[in-house]
Amino acid sequence: MDAAPQDFTRVLSSMCTVPHPDARDAAAAFLADNPGDPATYPAVSELESGVVEMLGEVTNLAEPHGYVASGGTEANIQAVRAARDLADTDSPNVVAPESAHFSFPKAADLLNVELRLVPVGDDRRANLDAVRAAVDSDTVMVVGVAGTTEFGRVDPIPALGDLAADGGALFHVDAAWGGFCLPFTEYDWDFSDAPVDTMTIDPHKMGRAPIPAGGFLARDPAVLDALAVDTPYLETTGQATLTGTRSGAGVAGAHAAISALWPDGYRETYERGMENARWLASELRTRGYDAISPTLPLVAFDLPPSEFDALREREWRISRTASGETRVVCMPHVTREMLTDFLTDLDDARAGTTVNAREC
């Protein structure tokens, strides 16, 4: 095979990163174990229980219930599925801000649930009045986002939780990316801050576990019970996961990464990422770009299409938001040197655009 894995030295918009060395080794060791059948594979099952306990510590949930999913999409689908099945309605709906991850439309389509996306405010966070107006007696879940994928914003989690509780709905927090940053901030976002019922938090993002290693957490074991199906031909006779057979790589890698980095390593990673994000936003503004002030390690800024394309031609792996801003996510692999090189190429692209415009 001639193909080579992605070199991360020019990857700036991905929310995945280079795994921690301990996590890489652990993933390789447990590659063939199947946590989907814990009775046959007890060692990886024990590691998965350990990961759930660790994620409970990260999110301030004393008695967590859950499992290591394939990622945020699966965890969000499972949250919607549990909410639908636990509710007493034939016309279930889920209320979420329009900043919610694209996995929620997938979940609504798969599960035959109405998805009500409501506007965000000028701060790009969920608009409480809009959420309140959308919730009715058929609402089975309200969604809050703790670290949006496009702008890194944190919704008003406690207030959204109160709205969900008042409406008799479950409250789900999608902290897939932000969950390993937020413990080191002043934001209220976790199980101790609000009446959160379920949460998505992905070790394979800021947690530095190998892919796939998502996290699905629930406060009440009834949520897992609602998801469980019989598995008669396995040694384990019941299963609450969505994918069933899973590689133990993600489980073991997540266990190793969190063991190595929680909490001090993650704190250092978050602080370095924020320093880089603030520095980059400042540098962009000095060049005349409209850069949105980062609240987590993510910078979004307006970039003309010609300059965006020129940077892509130089193999910078960058992407845009739905409204057109360029995103730079200061993941653990993103260094100040990388960002300096990016700005150098941006300056060259800008100069090239100016020269071409003058020649025309």
Beta strands, then each sheet from edge to edge (+ up, - down):
strand 1: 65-69
strand 2: 93-97
strand 3: 114-118
strand 4: 139-145
strand 5: 170-174
strand 6: 198-200
strand 7: 214-218
strand 8: 229-230
strand 9: 238-239
strand 10: 291-292
strand 11: 298-301
strand 12: 319-320
strand 13: 326-329
sheet 1: 1+ 7- 6+ 5+ 4+ 2+ 3+
sheet 2: 8+ 9-
sheet 3: 10+ 11- 13+ 12-
end
